[in-house]
Amino acid sequence: MSLRLARRLLLPLAVPLLLAGCSDPAAGPTRRGADRVPAARVVGPAATCIPLTAFRETQVRDGQTIDFLAGRRGWRTTLPARCPGLTIDRSFTYATSITQLCSMDIIRVLQRLGPDLVPGAACGLGPFVPIELPERS
């Protein structure tokens, strides 16, 4: 695959994840040390992979938990180990050559360095558990 084609395919996937760190503060904890994973109802068995089209946003919940959401429903993955730097800017990127994100894939933490985002720690994903978040009151 040519570099130009790879960029055209991966750029639309990377932009939403880059913007994930710019989410509404009311949507979840944003202060350092305020990590709390919201309760969620499990709605099915864990999956090894999820389609990239099945989620619209990501929410970094703590250094080991990420929700991939489409509204109140989505998938929660618990990383096998804490991911250094994930809770600082709460953003990450990934690259995949297929139309799915799988538990054996690696994410890269994105860290702010002045006006730029630079790749930080590389961390493996865990299985994806289908969840439904409670309605906000």
Accessible surface in RSA format (square Angstrom, percent):
REM  Atomic radii and reference values for relative SASA: ProtOr
REM  Chains: A
REM  Algorithm: Lee & Richards
REM  Probe-radius: 1.40
REM  Slices: 20
REM RES _ NUM      All-atoms   Total-Side   Main-Chain    Non-polar    All polar
REM                ABS   REL    ABS   REL    ABS   REL    ABS   REL    ABS   REL
RES MET A   1   157.44  81.5  69.19  45.8  88.25 210.1  77.00  65.5  80.45 106.6
RES SER A   2    66.95  56.6  50.93  68.0  16.02  36.9  52.67 112.2  14.29  20.0
RES LEU A   3   120.45  67.1 109.63  78.4  10.82  27.2 112.62  79.1   7.83  21.1
RES ARG A   4   183.69  77.1 178.00  90.7   5.69  13.6  57.05  78.0 126.65  76.8
RES LEU A   5    66.73  37.2  65.61  46.9   1.13   2.8  66.32  46.6   0.41   1.1
RES ALA A   6    22.44  20.6  22.06  34.1   0.37   0.8  22.44  31.6   0.00   0.0
RES ARG A   7   155.63  65.3 150.35  76.6   5.28  12.6  57.05  78.0  98.58  59.7
RES ARG A   8   161.08  67.6 145.66  74.3  15.42  36.7  62.76  85.8  98.32  59.6
RES LEU A   9    93.65  52.2  85.34  61.1   8.31  20.9  87.23  61.3   6.42  17.3
RES LEU A  10    56.65  31.6  56.14  40.2   0.51   1.3  56.17  39.5   0.48   1.3
RES LEU A  11   111.25  62.0 107.80  77.1   3.44   8.7 110.62  77.7   0.63   1.7
RES PRO A  12    85.21  62.1  67.83  61.8  17.37  63.2  76.45  63.1   8.75  54.4
RES LEU A  13    49.53  27.6  45.81  32.8   3.72   9.3  47.62  33.4   1.91   5.1
RES ALA A  14    20.82  19.1  20.17  31.1   0.65   1.5  20.77  29.3   0.05   0.1
RES VAL A  15    63.99  42.1  63.99  57.9   0.00   0.0  63.99  55.6   0.00   0.0
RES PRO A  16    62.78  45.8  53.05  48.4   9.74  35.4  57.56  47.5   5.22  32.4
RES LEU A  17     3.88   2.2   3.88   2.8   0.00   0.0   3.88   2.7   0.00   0.0
RES LEU A  18    57.91  32.2  54.31  38.9   3.60   9.0  54.31  38.1   3.60   9.7
RES LEU A  19   108.26  60.3 102.49  73.3   5.77  14.5 102.70  72.1   5.56  15.0
RES ALA A  20    12.78  11.7   0.77   1.2  12.01  27.3   8.81  12.4   3.97  10.5
RES GLY A  21    22.64  27.9   0.00   N/A  22.64  27.9   0.68   1.9  21.95  49.2
RES CYS A  22    84.64  64.0  49.88  55.6  34.76  81.7  31.42  79.6  53.22  57.4
RES SER A  23    45.37  38.3  24.57  32.8  20.80  47.9  19.69  41.9  25.68  36.0
RES ASP A  24    84.57  59.2  71.44  71.1  13.13  31.0  35.28  83.0  49.29  49.2
RES PRO A  25    96.74  70.5  87.12  79.4   9.61  34.9  87.34  72.1   9.39  58.4
RES ALA A  26    83.31  76.6  48.93  75.5  34.38  78.2  61.22  86.2  22.09  58.5
RES ALA A  27    21.58  19.8  11.00  17.0  10.58  24.1  11.36  16.0  10.22  27.1
RES GLY A  28    21.26  26.2   0.00   N/A  21.26  26.2  16.87  46.3   4.39   9.8
RES PRO A  29    26.93  19.6  12.56  11.4  14.37  52.2  22.88  18.9   4.04  25.1
RES THR A  30    70.80  50.4  50.36  51.0  20.45  48.7  32.45  43.6  38.36  58.0
RES ARG A  31   176.65  74.2 169.77  86.5   6.87  16.4  73.38 100.3 103.27  62.6
RES ARG A  32   180.76  75.9 154.26  78.6  26.51  63.1  64.38  88.0 116.38  70.5
RES GLY A  33    81.48 100.5   0.00   N/A  81.48 100.5  40.90 112.2  40.58  90.9
RES ALA A  34    13.43  12.4   5.45   8.4   7.99  18.2  13.41  18.9   0.02   0.1
RES ASP A  35    46.04  32.3  23.89  23.8  22.15  52.4  13.26  31.2  32.79  32.7
RES ARG A  36   179.08  75.2 171.41  87.4   7.67  18.3  76.53 104.6 102.55  62.2
RES VAL A  37    57.67  37.9  30.96  28.0  26.71  64.4  30.96  26.9  26.71  72.5
RES PRO A  38    45.54  33.2  34.13  31.1  11.42  41.5  45.02  37.2   0.52   3.3
RES ALA A  39    82.22  75.6  63.43  97.9  18.79  42.8  74.20 104.5   8.02  21.2
RES ALA A  40    29.90  27.5   1.28   2.0  28.62  65.1   4.19   5.9  25.72  68.1
RES ARG A  41   143.25  60.1 134.44  68.5   8.80  21.0  70.67  96.6  72.58  44.0
RES VAL A  42    92.75  61.0  71.29  64.5  21.46  51.7  71.29  61.9  21.46  58.2
RES VAL A  43    48.73  32.1  12.58  11.4  36.15  87.1  20.55  17.9  28.17  76.4
RES GLY A  44    24.98  30.8   0.00   N/A  24.98  30.8  19.80  54.3   5.17  11.6
RES PRO A  45   120.88  88.1 104.97  95.7  15.91  57.8 115.53  95.4   5.35  33.2
RES ALA A  46    59.38  54.6  29.93  46.2  29.45  67.0  30.16  42.5  29.22  77.4
RES ALA A  47    35.91  33.0  28.33  43.7   7.58  17.2  35.91  50.6   0.00   0.0
RES THR A  48    77.64  55.2  70.67  71.6   6.97  16.6  35.35  47.5  42.30  63.9
RES CYS A  49    36.54  27.6  22.00  24.5  14.54  34.2   7.70  19.5  28.84  31.1
RES ILE A  50     1.48   0.8   1.43   1.1   0.05   0.1   1.48   1.1   0.00   0.0
RES PRO A  51    58.85  42.9  58.85  53.6   0.00   0.0  58.85  48.6   0.00   0.0
RES LEU A  52    20.11  11.2   9.73   7.0  10.38  26.1   9.88   6.9  10.23  27.5
RES THR A  53   133.30  94.8  99.98 101.4  33.32  79.4  86.60 116.3  46.69  70.6
RES ALA A  54    26.29  24.2  11.66  18.0  14.63  33.3  22.55  31.8   3.74   9.9
RES PHE A  55    22.59  11.3  11.19   6.9  11.41  29.7  11.31   6.9  11.28  32.3
RES ARG A  56   173.17  72.7 149.85  76.4  23.32  55.5  75.00 102.5  98.18  59.5
RES GLU A  57    74.41  42.7  69.67  52.7   4.74  11.3  27.50  53.2  46.91  38.3
RES THR A  58     2.39   1.7   0.31   0.3   2.08   5.0   0.31   0.4   2.08   3.1
RES GLN A  59    15.49   8.7  13.52   9.9   1.97   4.7   5.08  10.8  10.42   7.9
RES VAL A  60     8.34   5.5   0.30   0.3   8.04  19.4   0.30   0.3   8.04  21.8
RES ARG A  61     8.83   3.7   8.83   4.5   0.00   0.0   0.21   0.3   8.61   5.2
RES ASP A  62    24.09  16.9  24.09  24.0   0.00   0.0   2.33   5.5  21.76  21.7
RES GLY A  63     2.08   2.6   0.00   N/A   2.08   2.6   2.08   5.7   0.00   0.0
RES GLN A  64    47.59  26.6  47.59  34.8   0.00   0.0   4.99  10.6  42.61  32.3
RES THR A  65    10.28   7.3  10.28  10.4   0.00   0.0   1.49   2.0   8.79  13.3
RES ILE A  66     0.00   0.0   0.00   0.0   0.00   0.0   0.00   0.0   0.00   0.0
RES ASP A  67     0.00   0.0   0.00   0.0   0.00   0.0   0.00   0.0   0.00   0.0
RES PHE A  68     0.00   0.0   0.00   0.0   0.00   0.0   0.00   0.0   0.00   0.0
RES LEU A  69     6.16   3.4   6.16   4.4   0.00   0.0   6.16   4.3   0.00   0.0
RES ALA A  70    34.57  31.8  22.80  35.2  11.78  26.8  22.82  32.1  11.75  31.1
RES GLY A  71    39.67  48.9   0.00   N/A  39.67  48.9  32.23  88.5   7.44  16.7
RES ARG A  72    96.69  40.6  90.05  45.9   6.64  15.8  48.31  66.0  48.38  29.3
RES ARG A  73   120.47  50.6 120.04  61.2   0.43   1.0  51.50  70.4  68.97  41.8
RES GLY A  74     5.92   7.3   0.00   N/A   5.92   7.3   2.46   6.8   3.45   7.7
RES TRP A  75    53.62  21.5  53.62  26.0   0.00   0.0  47.08  25.1   6.54  10.6
RES ARG A  76    34.02  14.3  32.79  16.7   1.24   2.9  18.10  24.7  15.93   9.7
RES THR A  77     0.01   0.0   0.00   0.0   0.01   0.0   0.01   0.0   0.00   0.0
RES THR A  78    75.64  53.8  67.41  68.3   8.23  19.6  46.92  63.0  28.71  43.4
RES LEU A  79     1.55   0.9   0.50   0.4   1.05   2.6   0.50   0.4   1.05   2.8
RES PRO A  80   104.92  76.5  66.44  60.6  38.49 139.9  78.95  65.2  25.97 161.4
RES ALA A  81    64.21  59.0  56.94  87.9   7.27  16.5  60.72  85.5   3.49   9.2
RES ARG A  82   143.93  60.4 127.84  65.2  16.09  38.3  65.78  89.9  78.15  47.4
RES CYS A  83     3.27   2.5   0.00   0.0   3.27   7.7   0.00   0.0   3.27   3.5
RES PRO A  84    92.16  67.2  77.93  71.0  14.23  51.7  91.20  75.3   0.96   6.0
RES GLY A  85    17.06  21.0   0.00   N/A  17.06  21.0   3.90  10.7  13.16  29.5
RES LEU A  86     0.12   0.1   0.00   0.0   0.12   0.3   0.02   0.0   0.10   0.3
RES THR A  87    27.29  19.4  26.29  26.7   0.99   2.4   2.26   3.0  25.02  37.8
RES ILE A  88    84.79  48.3  67.95  50.6  16.84  40.6  67.95  48.9  16.84  45.7
RES ASP A  89    29.52  20.7  20.85  20.8   8.67  20.5   5.53  13.0  23.98  23.9
RES ARG A  90    24.18  10.2  22.61  11.5   1.57   3.7  22.38  30.6   1.79   1.1
RES SER A  91     0.88   0.7   0.74   1.0   0.14   0.3   0.66   1.4   0.23   0.3
RES PHE A  92     0.10   0.0   0.10   0.1   0.00   0.0   0.10   0.1   0.00   0.0
RES THR A  93    30.97  22.0  30.97  31.4   0.00   0.0  23.16  31.1   7.81  11.8
RES TYR A  94    18.21   8.5   4.57   2.6  13.63  35.5   5.40   4.1  12.81  15.8
RES ALA A  95    70.28  64.6  50.03  77.2  20.24  46.1  50.40  71.0  19.88  52.7
RES THR A  96    18.59  13.2   3.45   3.5  15.14  36.1   8.79  11.8   9.80  14.8
RES SER A  97   107.76  91.1  67.30  89.8  40.46  93.2  47.21 100.5  60.55  84.8
RES ILE A  98    95.97  54.6  84.57  63.0  11.40  27.5  91.44  65.8   4.53  12.3
RES THR A  99   109.18  77.6 106.07 107.5   3.10   7.4  79.01 106.1  30.17  45.6
RES GLN A 100    67.02  37.5  67.02  49.0   0.00   0.0   6.51  13.9  60.52  45.9
RES LEU A 101     0.00   0.0   0.00   0.0   0.00   0.0   0.00   0.0   0.00   0.0
RES CYS A 102     5.63   4.3   5.63   6.3   0.00   0.0   0.57   1.5   5.06   5.5
RES SER A 103    25.50  21.5  18.75  25.0   6.74  15.5   4.34   9.2  21.16  29.6
RES MET A 104   135.15  70.0 109.55  72.5  25.60  60.9 109.28  92.9  25.87  34.3
RES ASP A 105    28.50  20.0  25.05  24.9   3.45   8.2   4.18   9.8  24.33  24.3
RES ILE A 106    91.14  51.9  80.16  59.7  10.98  26.5  80.16  57.7  10.98  29.8
RES ILE A 107     0.00   0.0   0.00   0.0   0.00   0.0   0.00   0.0   0.00   0.0
RES ARG A 108    99.20  41.7  99.20  50.6   0.00   0.0  29.57  40.4  69.63  42.2
RES VAL A 109     0.71   0.5   0.71   0.6   0.00   0.0   0.71   0.6   0.00   0.0
RES LEU A 110     9.69   5.4   9.63   6.9   0.06   0.2   9.63   6.8   0.06   0.2
RES GLN A 111    63.02  35.2  63.02  46.1   0.00   0.0  13.22  28.1  49.80  37.8
RES ARG A 112   119.84  50.3  95.73  48.8  24.11  57.4  41.70  57.0  78.13  47.4
RES LEU A 113   120.23  67.0 115.86  82.9   4.37  11.0 116.94  82.1   3.29   8.8
RES GLY A 114    64.96  80.1   0.00   N/A  64.96  80.1  38.66 106.1  26.30  58.9
RES PRO A 115   136.95  99.8  94.40  86.0  42.55 154.7 108.00  89.2  28.95 179.9
RES ASP A 116    85.33  59.8  80.90  80.5   4.43  10.5  16.03  37.7  69.29  69.1
RES LEU A 117    58.84  32.8  33.29  23.8  25.55  64.2  33.29  23.4  25.55  68.8
RES VAL A 118    47.63  31.3  47.41  42.9   0.22   0.5  47.63  41.4   0.00   0.0
RES PRO A 119    85.82  62.5  68.88  62.8  16.94  61.6  68.88  56.9  16.94 105.3
RES GLY A 120    15.65  19.3   0.00   N/A  15.65  19.3  12.29  33.7   3.36   7.5
RES ALA A 121    30.72  28.2  14.69  22.7  16.03  36.5  26.79  37.7   3.93  10.4
RES ALA A 122    59.74  54.9  29.48  45.5  30.26  68.8  29.68  41.8  30.06  79.6
RES CYS A 123    14.11  10.7   8.14   9.1   5.98  14.0  10.04  25.4   4.07   4.4
RES GLY A 124    24.88  30.7   0.00   N/A  24.88  30.7  13.61  37.3  11.27  25.3
RES LEU A 125     5.26   2.9   0.00   0.0   5.26  13.2   0.00   0.0   5.26  14.2
RES GLY A 126     2.99   3.7   0.00   N/A   2.99   3.7   2.99   8.2   0.00   0.0
RES PRO A 127    78.39  57.1  76.69  69.9   1.70   6.2  76.69  63.3   1.70  10.6
RES PHE A 128     0.00   0.0   0.00   0.0   0.00   0.0   0.00   0.0   0.00   0.0
RES VAL A 129    45.56  30.0  45.56  41.2   0.00   0.0  45.56  39.6   0.00   0.0
RES PRO A 130    21.49  15.7  21.49  19.6   0.00   0.0  21.49  17.7   0.00   0.0
RES ILE A 131     3.62   2.1   3.16   2.4   0.46   1.1   3.16   2.3   0.46   1.2
RES GLU A 132    33.31  19.1  31.52  23.8   1.79   4.3   1.22   2.4  32.09  26.2
RES LEU A 133    21.74  12.1  21.20  15.2   0.54   1.3  21.45  15.1   0.29   0.8
RES PRO A 134    87.01  63.4  67.84  61.8  19.18  69.7  78.97  65.2   8.04  50.0
RES GLU A 135   131.04  75.2 108.39  82.0  22.66  53.9  29.16  56.4 101.88  83.2
RES ARG A 136   178.37  74.9 144.25  73.5  34.13  81.3  74.67 102.0 103.71  62.9
RES SER A 137   162.03 136.9  85.20 113.7  76.82 177.0  82.31 175.3  79.72 111.7
END  Absolute sums over single chains surface
CHAIN  1 A     8053.9       6335.7       1718.2       4910.7       3143.2
END  Absolute sums over all chains
TOTAL          8053.9       6335.7       1718.2       4910.7       3143.2
